[in-house]
Amino acid sequence: MTRDSLTIPVPPPSGGPCVVCGRTSPAAVEVGYIEQASGPGIVQYACPRHATAFPPGPVPDELLPGPDLLP
Ligand SMILES: [Zn+2]
């Protein structure tokens, strides 16, 4: 461990607030995605502490059709 690793600023939050506790985290993970008919969907995030409470679900990258699904 170097001294710089202790003194550099915390990186900005990577996602939105946790859907459980509402706190932002630099290590927030995508736990869900809500599709909306009137615009882009909403990505749900959770902090690492609460992310394990969510079952694995589709996230935006997983909803995109892959090259093997194209005709
Ligand atoms: Zn949380």
N, CA, C, O and the ligand as a Tripos MOL2 file, in Angstrom:
@<TRIPOS>MOLECULE
protein
  285   283    72     0     0
PROTEIN
NO_CHARGES

@<TRIPOS>ATOM
      1 N           0.8490   -1.1910    0.0000 N.3       1 MET1
      2 CA          0.0000    0.0000    0.0000 C.3       1 MET1
      3 C           0.8820    1.2390    0.0000 C.2       1 MET1
      4 O           1.8550    1.3260    0.7490 O.2       1 MET1
      5 N           0.5320    2.1820   -0.8420 N.am      2 THR2
      6 CA          1.2850    3.4190   -0.9010 C.3       2 THR2
      7 C           0.5640    4.5110   -0.1310 C.2       2 THR2
      8 O          -0.6230    4.4120    0.1790 O.2       2 THR2
      9 N           1.3180    5.5450    0.1620 N.am      3 ARG3
     10 CA          0.7000    6.6550    0.8890 C.3       3 ARG3
     11 C          -0.3830    7.3260    0.0420 C.2       3 ARG3
     12 O          -1.3900    7.7980    0.5710 O.2       3 ARG3
     13 N          -0.1670    7.3670   -1.2900 N.am      4 ASP4
     14 CA         -1.1500    7.9950   -2.1570 C.3       4 ASP4
     15 C          -2.5010    7.3030   -2.0740 C.2       4 ASP4
     16 O          -3.5370    7.9560   -2.2050 O.2       4 ASP4
     17 N          -2.5090    6.0070   -1.8620 N.am      5 SER5
     18 CA         -3.7790    5.3030   -1.8230 C.3       5 SER5
     19 C          -4.6030    5.7010   -0.6060 C.2       5 SER5
     20 O          -5.8080    5.4550   -0.5590 O.2       5 SER5
     21 N          -3.9600    6.3110    0.3680 N.am      6 LEU6
     22 CA         -4.6870    6.7420    1.5570 C.3       6 LEU6
     23 C          -5.1060    8.2030    1.4840 C.2       6 LEU6
     24 O          -5.9760    8.6450    2.2340 O.2       6 LEU6
     25 N          -4.4830    8.9500    0.5790 N.am      7 THR7
     26 CA         -4.7350   10.3840    0.5680 C.3       7 THR7
     27 C          -5.4870   10.8730   -0.6590 C.2       7 THR7
     28 O          -5.9200   12.0250   -0.6900 O.2       7 THR7
     29 N          -5.6550   10.0270   -1.6730 N.am      8 ILE8
     30 CA         -6.3880   10.4860   -2.8550 C.3       8 ILE8
     31 C          -7.8620   10.6260   -2.4900 C.2       8 ILE8
     32 O          -8.3620    9.8990   -1.6310 O.2       8 ILE8
     33 N          -8.5550   11.5500   -3.1330 N.am      9 PRO9
     34 CA         -9.9780   11.7360   -2.8230 C.3       9 PRO9
     35 C         -10.8030   10.5290   -3.2470 C.2       9 PRO9
     36 O         -10.4280    9.7790   -4.1480 O.2       9 PRO9
     37 N         -11.9170   10.3670   -2.5860 N.am     10 VAL10
     38 CA        -12.8180    9.2770   -2.9070 C.3      10 VAL10
     39 C         -13.3980    9.5280   -4.2970 C.2      10 VAL10
     40 O         -13.7900   10.6550   -4.6000 O.2      10 VAL10
     41 N         -13.4600    8.5110   -5.1400 N.am     11 PRO11
     42 CA        -14.0410    8.7170   -6.4730 C.3      11 PRO11
     43 C         -15.5100    9.0890   -6.3600 C.2      11 PRO11
     44 O         -16.1710    8.7450   -5.3800 O.2      11 PRO11
     45 N         -16.0190    9.7920   -7.3630 N.am     12 PRO12
     46 CA        -17.4290   10.1830   -7.3110 C.3      12 PRO12
     47 C         -18.3280    8.9550   -7.3810 C.2      12 PRO12
     48 O         -17.9110    7.9010   -7.8610 O.2      12 PRO12
     49 N         -19.5510    9.0920   -6.9070 N.am     13 PRO13
     50 CA        -20.4770    7.9570   -6.9760 C.3      13 PRO13
     51 C         -20.6460    7.4880   -8.4100 C.2      13 PRO13
     52 O         -20.7340    8.2980   -9.3320 O.2      13 PRO13
     53 N         -20.6900    6.1800   -8.5930 N.am     14 SER14
     54 CA        -20.7580    5.6300   -9.9410 C.3      14 SER14
     55 C         -22.1890    5.5190  -10.4330 C.2      14 SER14
     56 O         -22.4240    5.3550  -11.6300 O.2      14 SER14
     57 N         -23.1410    5.6070   -9.5270 N.am     15 GLY15
     58 CA        -24.5230    5.4490   -9.9410 C.3      15 GLY15
     59 C         -25.4390    6.2930   -9.1030 C.2      15 GLY15
     60 O         -25.0070    7.2390   -8.4450 O.2      15 GLY15
     61 N         -26.6870    5.9530   -9.1270 N.am     16 GLY16
     62 CA        -27.6660    6.7000   -8.3580 C.3      16 GLY16
     63 C         -27.6890    6.2420   -6.9090 C.2      16 GLY16
     64 O         -26.8970    5.3940   -6.4970 O.2      16 GLY16
     65 N         -28.5840    6.7990   -6.1660 N.am     17 PRO17
     66 CA        -28.6950    6.4320   -4.7580 C.3      17 PRO17
     67 C         -29.2090    4.9990   -4.5900 C.2      17 PRO17
     68 O         -29.9310    4.4720   -5.4370 O.2      17 PRO17
     69 N         -28.8210    4.4020   -3.4950 N.am     18 CYS18
     70 CA        -29.2600    3.0400   -3.1700 C.3      18 CYS18
     71 C         -30.7800    3.0230   -3.0220 C.2      18 CYS18
     72 O         -31.3600    3.9210   -2.4120 O.2      18 CYS18
     73 N         -31.4200    1.9950   -3.5840 N.am     19 VAL19
     74 CA        -32.8770    1.9180   -3.5150 C.3      19 VAL19
     75 C         -33.3430    1.5310   -2.1110 C.2      19 VAL19
     76 O         -34.5290    1.6430   -1.8000 O.2      19 VAL19
     77 N         -32.4270    1.0830   -1.2720 N.am     20 VAL20
     78 CA        -32.7890    0.6860    0.0870 C.3      20 VAL20
     79 C         -32.5340    1.8240    1.0660 C.2      20 VAL20
     80 O         -33.4390    2.2470    1.7870 O.2      20 VAL20
     81 N         -31.3000    2.3180    1.0910 N.am     21 CYS21
     82 CA        -30.9410    3.3120    2.1030 C.3      21 CYS21
     83 C         -30.8370    4.7200    1.5240 C.2      21 CYS21
     84 O         -30.7570    5.6870    2.2820 O.2      21 CYS21
     85 N         -30.8360    4.8560    0.2030 N.am     22 GLY22
     86 CA        -30.8150    6.1750   -0.4070 C.3      22 GLY22
     87 C         -29.4520    6.8400   -0.4370 C.2      22 GLY22
     88 O         -29.3420    7.9870   -0.8690 O.2      22 GLY22
     89 N         -28.4140    6.1510    0.0100 N.am     23 ARG23
     90 CA        -27.0780    6.7460    0.0160 C.3      23 ARG23
     91 C         -26.3650    6.4270   -1.2830 C.2      23 ARG23
     92 O         -26.5240    5.3410   -1.8400 O.2      23 ARG23
     93 N         -25.5780    7.3770   -1.7600 N.am     24 THR24
     94 CA        -24.7860    7.1170   -2.9530 C.3      24 THR24
     95 C         -23.4740    6.4680   -2.5320 C.2      24 THR24
     96 O         -22.9750    6.6930   -1.4290 O.2      24 THR24
     97 N         -22.9340    5.6680   -3.4230 N.am     25 SER25
     98 CA        -21.7040    4.9500   -3.1080 C.3      25 SER25
     99 C         -20.8220    4.9110   -4.3320 C.2      25 SER25
    100 O         -21.3280    4.7580   -5.4440 O.2      25 SER25
    101 N         -19.5060    5.0450   -4.1650 N.am     26 PRO26
    102 CA        -18.6150    4.9130   -5.3270 C.3      26 PRO26
    103 C         -18.6340    3.5020   -5.8990 C.2      26 PRO26
    104 O         -18.1820    3.2830   -7.0230 O.2      26 PRO26
    105 N         -19.1420    2.5630   -5.1500 N.am     27 ALA27
    106 CA        -19.1900    1.1770   -5.6150 C.3      27 ALA27
    107 C         -20.6210    0.7050   -5.8110 C.2      27 ALA27
    108 O         -20.9100   -0.4830   -5.6690 O.2      27 ALA27
    109 N         -21.5240    1.6340   -6.1370 N.am     28 ALA28
    110 CA        -22.9150    1.2500   -6.3560 C.3      28 ALA28
    111 C         -23.0090    0.2730   -7.5240 C.2      28 ALA28
    112 O         -22.2920    0.4010   -8.5160 O.2      28 ALA28
    113 N         -23.8920   -0.6890   -7.3930 N.am     29 VAL29
    114 CA        -24.0750   -1.6790   -8.4430 C.3      29 VAL29
    115 C         -25.4970   -1.5940   -8.9830 C.2      29 VAL29
    116 O         -26.4340   -1.2690   -8.2540 O.2      29 VAL29
    117 N         -25.6410   -1.8890  -10.2580 N.am     30 GLU30
    118 CA        -26.9640   -1.9170  -10.8680 C.3      30 GLU30
    119 C         -27.6720   -3.1700  -10.3980 C.2      30 GLU30
    120 O         -27.1310   -4.2710  -10.5020 O.2      30 GLU30
    121 N         -28.8850   -3.0070   -9.8790 N.am     31 VAL31
    122 CA        -29.6290   -4.1630   -9.3870 C.3      31 VAL31
    123 C         -30.9440   -4.3460  -10.1230 C.2      31 VAL31
    124 O         -31.6170   -5.3640   -9.9580 O.2      31 VAL31
    125 N         -31.3080   -3.3730  -10.9260 N.am     32 GLY32
    126 CA        -32.5710   -3.5310  -11.6340 C.3      32 GLY32
    127 C         -32.7530   -2.4450  -12.6660 C.2      32 GLY32
    128 O         -31.9770   -1.4930  -12.7550 O.2      32 GLY32
    129 N         -33.7970   -2.6190  -13.4400 N.am     33 TYR33
    130 CA        -34.0790   -1.6790  -14.5090 C.3      33 TYR33
    131 C         -35.5760   -1.6350  -14.7140 C.2      33 TYR33
    132 O         -36.2260   -2.6690  -14.8730 O.2      33 TYR33
    133 N         -36.1160   -0.4290  -14.7100 N.am     34 ILE34
    134 CA        -37.5480   -0.2600  -14.9140 C.3      34 ILE34
    135 C         -37.7570    0.3770  -16.2700 C.2      34 ILE34
    136 O         -37.3250    1.5050  -16.5090 O.2      34 ILE34
    137 N         -38.4160   -0.3430  -17.1550 N.am     35 GLU35
    138 CA        -38.6850    0.2030  -18.4780 C.3      35 GLU35
    139 C         -39.8560    1.1620  -18.4070 C.2      35 GLU35
    140 O         -40.8170    0.9280  -17.6730 O.2      35 GLU35
    141 N         -39.7770    2.2380  -19.1660 N.am     36 GLN36
    142 CA        -40.8460    3.2140  -19.2140 C.3      36 GLN36
    143 C         -41.2600    3.3990  -20.6590 C.2      36 GLN36
    144 O         -40.4270    3.4310  -21.5650 O.2      36 GLN36
    145 N         -42.5660    3.5210  -20.8580 N.am     37 ALA37
    146 CA        -43.0710    3.6970  -22.2210 C.3      37 ALA37
    147 C         -42.7640    5.0870  -22.7530 C.2      37 ALA37
    148 O         -42.6570    5.2730  -23.9650 O.2      37 ALA37
    149 N         -42.6210    6.0580  -21.8750 N.am     38 SER38
    150 CA        -42.4670    7.4480  -22.2950 C.3      38 SER38
    151 C         -41.0440    7.9480  -22.1300 C.2      38 SER38
    152 O         -40.8350    9.0620  -21.6500 O.2      38 SER38
    153 N         -40.0720    7.1550  -22.5140 N.am     39 GLY39
    154 CA        -38.6950    7.6250  -22.4190 C.3      39 GLY39
    155 C         -37.7750    6.5200  -21.9530 C.2      39 GLY39
    156 O         -38.1670    5.3580  -21.8390 O.2      39 GLY39
    157 N         -36.5600    6.9050  -21.6900 N.am     40 PRO40
    158 CA        -35.5950    5.8980  -21.2470 C.3      40 PRO40
    159 C         -35.9770    5.3240  -19.8960 C.2      40 PRO40
    160 O         -36.6170    5.9960  -19.0870 O.2      40 PRO40
    161 N         -35.5890    4.0960  -19.6550 N.am     41 GLY41
    162 CA        -35.9100    3.4400  -18.4100 C.3      41 GLY41
    163 C         -35.0940    3.9810  -17.2550 C.2      41 GLY41
    164 O         -34.1980    4.8080  -17.4260 O.2      41 GLY41
    165 N         -35.4300    3.4930  -16.0830 N.am     42 ILE42
    166 CA        -34.7530    3.9370  -14.8740 C.3      42 ILE42
    167 C         -33.8950    2.7900  -14.3550 C.2      42 ILE42
    168 O         -34.3770    1.6780  -14.1360 O.2      42 ILE42
    169 N         -32.6180    3.0840  -14.1630 N.am     43 VAL43
    170 CA        -31.7130    2.0810  -13.6150 C.3      43 VAL43
    171 C         -31.7450    2.1910  -12.0830 C.2      43 VAL43
    172 O         -31.6350    3.2830  -11.5260 O.2      43 VAL43
    173 N         -31.8940    1.0640  -11.4300 N.am     44 GLN44
    174 CA        -31.9020    1.0520   -9.9790 C.3      44 GLN44
    175 C         -30.5230    0.6230   -9.4900 C.2      44 GLN44
    176 O         -29.9200   -0.3130  -10.0150 O.2      44 GLN44
    177 N         -30.0430    1.3290   -8.4750 N.am     45 TYR45
    178 CA        -28.7300    1.0290   -7.9140 C.3      45 TYR45
    179 C         -28.8570    0.6420   -6.4600 C.2      45 TYR45
    180 O         -29.8310    0.9890   -5.7920 O.2      45 TYR45
    181 N         -27.8730   -0.0720   -5.9820 N.am     46 ALA46
    182 CA        -27.8030   -0.3890   -4.5650 C.3      46 ALA46
    183 C         -26.3430   -0.3000   -4.1270 C.2      46 ALA46
    184 O         -25.4270   -0.5970   -4.8930 O.2      46 ALA46
    185 N         -26.1550    0.1080   -2.8970 N.am     47 CYS47
    186 CA        -24.8100    0.1410   -2.3480 C.3      47 CYS47
    187 C         -24.3590   -1.3060   -2.1210 C.2      47 CYS47
    188 O         -25.1930   -2.2100   -2.0660 O.2      47 CYS47
    189 N         -23.0570   -1.5290   -1.9900 N.am     48 PRO48
    190 CA        -22.5700   -2.9060   -1.8210 C.3      48 PRO48
    191 C         -23.2070   -3.6230   -0.6350 C.2      48 PRO48
    192 O         -23.3830   -4.8410   -0.6690 O.2      48 PRO48
    193 N         -23.5450   -2.8920    0.3900 N.am     49 ARG49
    194 CA        -24.1390   -3.5160    1.5770 C.3      49 ARG49
    195 C         -25.5170   -4.1020    1.2860 C.2      49 ARG49
    196 O         -25.8730   -5.1540    1.8180 O.2      49 ARG49
    197 N         -26.2970   -3.4160    0.4340 N.am     50 HIS50
    198 CA        -27.6580   -3.8680    0.1580 C.3      50 HIS50
    199 C         -27.7890   -4.6170   -1.1600 C.2      50 HIS50
    200 O         -28.8310   -5.2130   -1.4310 O.2      50 HIS50
    201 N         -26.7550   -4.5950   -1.9740 N.am     51 ALA51
    202 CA        -26.8510   -5.2250   -3.2970 C.3      51 ALA51
    203 C         -27.1080   -6.7210   -3.1960 C.2      51 ALA51
    204 O         -27.7480   -7.2950   -4.0780 O.2      51 ALA51
    205 N         -26.6270   -7.3570   -2.1500 N.am     52 THR52
    206 CA        -26.7970   -8.8070   -2.0370 C.3      52 THR52
    207 C         -28.2350   -9.1850   -1.7190 C.2      52 THR52
    208 O         -28.5960  -10.3570   -1.8260 O.2      52 THR52
    209 N         -29.0700   -8.2160   -1.3270 N.am     53 ALA53
    210 CA        -30.4620   -8.5190   -1.0100 C.3      53 ALA53
    211 C         -31.3160   -8.6320   -2.2650 C.2      53 ALA53
    212 O         -32.4670   -9.0640   -2.2010 O.2      53 ALA53
    213 N         -30.7510   -8.2420   -3.4110 N.am     54 PHE54
    214 CA        -31.5230   -8.2750   -4.6450 C.3      54 PHE54
    215 C         -31.1740   -9.5090   -5.4560 C.2      54 PHE54
    216 O         -29.9990   -9.8510   -5.5970 O.2      54 PHE54
    217 N         -32.1820  -10.1770   -5.9860 N.am     55 PRO55
    218 CA        -31.8910  -11.2830   -6.9000 C.3      55 PRO55
    219 C         -31.3100  -10.7230   -8.1840 C.2      55 PRO55
    220 O         -31.6090   -9.5870   -8.5530 O.2      55 PRO55
    221 N         -30.4950  -11.4920   -8.8640 N.am     56 PRO56
    222 CA        -29.9340  -10.9920  -10.1200 C.3      56 PRO56
    223 C         -31.0450  -10.6990  -11.1150 C.2      56 PRO56
    224 O         -31.9070  -11.5450  -11.3510 O.2      56 PRO56
    225 N         -31.0320   -9.5470  -11.6780 N.am     57 GLY57
    226 CA        -32.0640   -9.1710  -12.6350 C.3      57 GLY57
    227 C         -31.4370   -8.5230  -13.8480 C.2      57 GLY57
    228 O         -30.2350   -8.2600  -13.8690 O.2      57 GLY57
    229 N         -32.2420   -8.2670  -14.8540 N.am     58 PRO58
    230 CA        -31.6780   -7.6480  -16.0560 C.3      58 PRO58
    231 C         -31.2510   -6.2090  -15.7930 C.2      58 PRO58
    232 O         -31.9660   -5.4490  -15.1420 O.2      58 PRO58
    233 N         -30.1110   -5.8530  -16.2920 N.am     59 VAL59
    234 CA        -29.6350   -4.4790  -16.2570 C.3      59 VAL59
    235 C         -29.5820   -4.0110  -17.7070 C.2      59 VAL59
    236 O         -29.6130   -4.8390  -18.6180 O.2      59 VAL59
    237 N         -29.5030   -2.7120  -17.9370 N.am     60 PRO60
    238 CA        -29.6080   -2.2030  -19.3120 C.3      60 PRO60
    239 C         -28.7070   -2.9100  -20.3180 C.2      60 PRO60
    240 O         -29.1390   -3.1840  -21.4380 O.2      60 PRO60
    241 N         -27.4730   -3.2090  -19.9470 N.am     61 ASP61
    242 CA        -26.5720   -3.8540  -20.8980 C.3      61 ASP61
    243 C         -27.0610   -5.2440  -21.2810 C.2      61 ASP61
    244 O         -26.7950   -5.7180  -22.3850 O.2      61 ASP61
    245 N         -27.7650   -5.8870  -20.3830 N.am     62 GLU62
    246 CA        -28.2330   -7.2340  -20.6590 C.3      62 GLU62
    247 C         -29.5030   -7.2440  -21.5000 C.2      62 GLU62
    248 O         -29.8670   -8.2780  -22.0590 O.2      62 GLU62
    249 N         -30.1810   -6.1000  -21.5940 N.am     63 LEU63
    250 CA        -31.4170   -6.0320  -22.3680 C.3      63 LEU63
    251 C         -31.1540   -5.7440  -23.8400 C.2      63 LEU63
    252 O         -32.0410   -5.9130  -24.6760 O.2      63 LEU63
    253 N         -29.9460   -5.3130  -24.1560 N.am     64 LEU64
    254 CA        -29.6270   -5.0480  -25.5490 C.3      64 LEU64
    255 C         -29.4850   -6.3700  -26.2930 C.2      64 LEU64
    256 O         -28.8880   -7.3180  -25.7840 O.2      64 LEU64
    257 N         -30.0350   -6.4230  -27.4930 N.am     65 PRO65
    258 CA        -29.8900   -7.6670  -28.2540 C.3      65 PRO65
    259 C         -28.4360   -7.8940  -28.6530 C.2      65 PRO65
    260 O         -27.7580   -6.9860  -29.1340 O.2      65 PRO65
    261 N         -27.9850   -9.0910  -28.4490 N.am     66 GLY66
    262 CA        -26.6190   -9.4390  -28.8060 C.3      66 GLY66
    263 C         -26.5020   -9.7090  -30.2840 C.2      66 GLY66
    264 O         -27.5150   -9.8350  -30.9710 O.2      66 GLY66
    265 N         -25.2940   -9.8010  -30.7850 N.am     67 PRO67
    266 CA        -25.1030  -10.0440  -32.2240 C.3      67 PRO67
    267 C         -25.6550  -11.3950  -32.6630 C.2      67 PRO67
    268 O         -25.9990  -11.5760  -33.8310 O.2      67 PRO67
    269 N         -25.7410  -12.3450  -31.7310 N.am     68 ASP68
    270 CA        -26.2410  -13.6550  -32.1170 C.3      68 ASP68
    271 C         -27.7670  -13.6740  -32.2210 C.2      68 ASP68
    272 O         -28.3400  -14.6380  -32.7270 O.2      68 ASP68
    273 N         -28.4310  -12.6090  -31.7430 N.am     69 LEU69
    274 CA        -29.8790  -12.5720  -31.8100 C.3      69 LEU69
    275 C         -30.3850  -11.8340  -33.0490 C.2      69 LEU69
    276 O         -31.5770  -11.8690  -33.3560 O.2      69 LEU69
    277 N         -29.4850  -11.1750  -33.7460 N.am     70 LEU70
    278 CA        -29.9020  -10.4420  -34.9280 C.3      70 LEU70
    279 C         -30.1070  -11.4080  -36.0970 C.2      70 LEU70
    280 O         -29.3930  -12.4040  -36.2090 O.2      70 LEU70
    281 N         -31.0680  -11.1230  -36.9570 N.am     71 PRO71
    282 CA        -31.3240  -12.0230  -38.0930 C.3      71 PRO71
    283 C         -30.1870  -12.0330  -39.0990 C.2      71 PRO71
    284 O         -30.2580  -12.7390  -40.1050 O.2      71 PRO71
    285 ZN        -27.9260    0.7630    0.6860 Zn       72 ZN72
@<TRIPOS>BOND
     1     1     2 1
     2     2     3 1
     3     3     4 2
     4     3     5 am
     5     5     6 1
     6     6     7 1
     7     7     8 2
     8     7     9 am
     9     9    10 1
    10    10    11 1
    11    11    12 2
    12    11    13 am
    13    13    14 1
    14    14    15 1
    15    15    16 2
    16    15    17 am
    17    17    18 1
    18    18    19 1
    19    19    20 2
    20    19    21 am
    21    21    22 1
    22    22    23 1
    23    23    24 2
    24    23    25 am
    25    25    26 1
    26    26    27 1
    27    27    28 2
    28    27    29 am
    29    29    30 1
    30    30    31 1
    31    31    32 2
    32    31    33 am
    33    33    34 1
    34    34    35 1
    35    35    36 2
    36    35    37 am
    37    37    38 1
    38    38    39 1
    39    39    40 2
    40    39    41 am
    41    41    42 1
    42    42    43 1
    43    43    44 2
    44    43    45 am
    45    45    46 1
    46    46    47 1
    47    47    48 2
    48    47    49 am
    49    49    50 1
    50    50    51 1
    51    51    52 2
    52    51    53 am
    53    53    54 1
    54    54    55 1
    55    55    56 2
    56    55    57 am
    57    57    58 1
    58    58    59 1
    59    59    60 2
    60    59    61 am
    61    61    62 1
    62    62    63 1
    63    63    64 2
    64    63    65 am
    65    65    66 1
    66    66    67 1
    67    67    68 2
    68    67    69 am
    69    69    70 1
    70    70    71 1
    71    71    72 2
    72    71    73 am
    73    73    74 1
    74    74    75 1
    75    75    76 2
    76    75    77 am
    77    77    78 1
    78    78    79 1
    79    79    80 2
    80    79    81 am
    81    81    82 1
    82    82    83 1
    83    83    84 2
    84    83    85 am
    85    85    86 1
    86    86    87 1
    87    87    88 2
    88    87    89 am
    89    89    90 1
    90    90    91 1
    91    91    92 2
    92    91    93 am
    93    93    94 1
    94    94    95 1
    95    95    96 2
    96    95    97 am
    97    97    98 1
    98    98    99 1
    99    99   100 2
   100    99   101 am
   101   101   102 1
   102   102   103 1
   103   103   104 2
   104   103   105 am
   105   105   106 1
   106   106   107 1
   107   107   108 2
   108   107   109 am
   109   109   110 1
   110   110   111 1
   111   111   112 2
   112   111   113 am
   113   113   114 1
   114   114   115 1
   115   115   116 2
   116   115   117 am
   117   117   118 1
   118   118   119 1
   119   119   120 2
   120   119   121 am
   121   121   122 1
   122   122   123 1
   123   123   124 2
   124   123   125 am
   125   125   126 1
   126   126   127 1
   127   127   128 2
   128   127   129 am
   129   129   130 1
   130   130   131 1
   131   131   132 2
   132   131   133 am
   133   133   134 1
   134   134   135 1
   135   135   136 2
   136   135   137 am
   137   137   138 1
   138   138   139 1
   139   139   140 2
   140   139   141 am
   141   141   142 1
   142   142   143 1
   143   143   144 2
   144   143   145 am
   145   145   146 1
   146   146   147 1
   147   147   148 2
   148   147   149 am
   149   149   150 1
   150   150   151 1
   151   151   152 2
   152   151   153 am
   153   153   154 1
   154   154   155 1
   155   155   156 2
   156   155   157 am
   157   157   158 1
   158   158   159 1
   159   159   160 2
   160   159   161 am
   161   161   162 1
   162   162   163 1
   163   163   164 2
   164   163   165 am
   165   165   166 1
   166   166   167 1
   167   167   168 2
   168   167   169 am
   169   169   170 1
   170   170   171 1
   171   171   172 2
   172   171   173 am
   173   173   174 1
   174   174   175 1
   175   175   176 2
   176   175   177 am
   177   177   178 1
   178   178   179 1
   179   179   180 2
   180   179   181 am
   181   181   182 1
   182   182   183 1
   183   183   184 2
   184   183   185 am
   185   185   186 1
   186   186   187 1
   187   187   188 2
   188   187   189 am
   189   189   190 1
   190   190   191 1
   191   191   192 2
   192   191   193 am
   193   193   194 1
   194   194   195 1
   195   195   196 2
   196   195   197 am
   197   197   198 1
   198   198   199 1
   199   199   200 2
   200   199   201 am
   201   201   202 1
   202   202   203 1
   203   203   204 2
   204   203   205 am
   205   205   206 1
   206   206   207 1
   207   207   208 2
   208   207   209 am
   209   209   210 1
   210   210   211 1
   211   211   212 2
   212   211   213 am
   213   213   214 1
   214   214   215 1
   215   215   216 2
   216   215   217 am
   217   217   218 1
   218   218   219 1
   219   219   220 2
   220   219   221 am
   221   221   222 1
   222   222   223 1
   223   223   224 2
   224   223   225 am
   225   225   226 1
   226   226   227 1
   227   227   228 2
   228   227   229 am
   229   229   230 1
   230   230   231 1
   231   231   232 2
   232   231   233 am
   233   233   234 1
   234   234   235 1
   235   235   236 2
   236   235   237 am
   237   237   238 1
   238   238   239 1
   239   239   240 2
   240   239   241 am
   241   241   242 1
   242   242   243 1
   243   243   244 2
   244   243   245 am
   245   245   246 1
   246   246   247 1
   247   247   248 2
   248   247   249 am
   249   249   250 1
   250   250   251 1
   251   251   252 2
   252   251   253 am
   253   253   254 1
   254   254   255 1
   255   255   256 2
   256   255   257 am
   257   257   258 1
   258   258   259 1
   259   259   260 2
   260   259   261 am
   261   261   262 1
   262   262   263 1
   263   263   264 2
   264   263   265 am
   265   265   266 1
   266   266   267 1
   267   267   268 2
   268   267   269 am
   269   269   270 1
   270   270   271 1
   271   271   272 2
   272   271   273 am
   273   273   274 1
   274   274   275 1
   275   275   276 2
   276   275   277 am
   277   277   278 1
   278   278   279 1
   279   279   280 2
   280   279   281 am
   281   281   282 1
   282   282   283 1
   283   283   284 2
@<TRIPOS>SUBSTRUCTURE
     1 MET1         2 RESIDUE 1 A MET
     2 THR2         6 RESIDUE 1 A THR
     3 ARG3        10 RESIDUE 1 A ARG
     4 ASP4        14 RESIDUE 1 A ASP
     5 SER5        18 RESIDUE 1 A SER
     6 LEU6        22 RESIDUE 1 A LEU
     7 THR7        26 RESIDUE 1 A THR
     8 ILE8        30 RESIDUE 1 A ILE
     9 PRO9        34 RESIDUE 1 A PRO
    10 VAL10       38 RESIDUE 1 A VAL
    11 PRO11       42 RESIDUE 1 A PRO
    12 PRO12       46 RESIDUE 1 A PRO
    13 PRO13       50 RESIDUE 1 A PRO
    14 SER14       54 RESIDUE 1 A SER
    15 GLY15       58 RESIDUE 1 A GLY
    16 GLY16       62 RESIDUE 1 A GLY
    17 PRO17       66 RESIDUE 1 A PRO
    18 CYS18       70 RESIDUE 1 A CYS
    19 VAL19       74 RESIDUE 1 A VAL
    20 VAL20       78 RESIDUE 1 A VAL
    21 CYS21       82 RESIDUE 1 A CYS
    22 GLY22       86 RESIDUE 1 A GLY
    23 ARG23       90 RESIDUE 1 A ARG
    24 THR24       94 RESIDUE 1 A THR
    25 SER25       98 RESIDUE 1 A SER
    26 PRO26      102 RESIDUE 1 A PRO
    27 ALA27      106 RESIDUE 1 A ALA
    28 ALA28      110 RESIDUE 1 A ALA
    29 VAL29      114 RESIDUE 1 A VAL
    30 GLU30      118 RESIDUE 1 A GLU
    31 VAL31      122 RESIDUE 1 A VAL
    32 GLY32      126 RESIDUE 1 A GLY
    33 TYR33      130 RESIDUE 1 A TYR
    34 ILE34      134 RESIDUE 1 A ILE
    35 GLU35      138 RESIDUE 1 A GLU
    36 GLN36      142 RESIDUE 1 A GLN
    37 ALA37      146 RESIDUE 1 A ALA
    38 SER38      150 RESIDUE 1 A SER
    39 GLY39      154 RESIDUE 1 A GLY
    40 PRO40      158 RESIDUE 1 A PRO
    41 GLY41      162 RESIDUE 1 A GLY
    42 ILE42      166 RESIDUE 1 A ILE
    43 VAL43      170 RESIDUE 1 A VAL
    44 GLN44      174 RESIDUE 1 A GLN
    45 TYR45      178 RESIDUE 1 A TYR
    46 ALA46      182 RESIDUE 1 A ALA
    47 CYS47      186 RESIDUE 1 A CYS
    48 PRO48      190 RESIDUE 1 A PRO
    49 ARG49      194 RESIDUE 1 A ARG
    50 HIS50      198 RESIDUE 1 A HIS
    51 ALA51      202 RESIDUE 1 A ALA
    52 THR52      206 RESIDUE 1 A THR
    53 ALA53      210 RESIDUE 1 A ALA
    54 PHE54      214 RESIDUE 1 A PHE
    55 PRO55      218 RESIDUE 1 A PRO
    56 PRO56      222 RESIDUE 1 A PRO
    57 GLY57      226 RESIDUE 1 A GLY
    58 PRO58      230 RESIDUE 1 A PRO
    59 VAL59      234 RESIDUE 1 A VAL
    60 PRO60      238 RESIDUE 1 A PRO
    61 ASP61      242 RESIDUE 1 A ASP
    62 GLU62      246 RESIDUE 1 A GLU
    63 LEU63      250 RESIDUE 1 A LEU
    64 LEU64      254 RESIDUE 1 A LEU
    65 PRO65      258 RESIDUE 1 A PRO
    66 GLY66      262 RESIDUE 1 A GLY
    67 PRO67      266 RESIDUE 1 A PRO
    68 ASP68      270 RESIDUE 1 A ASP
    69 LEU69      274 RESIDUE 1 A LEU
    70 LEU70      278 RESIDUE 1 A LEU
    71 PRO71      282 RESIDUE 1 A PRO
    72 ZN72       285 GROUP 0 **** ****
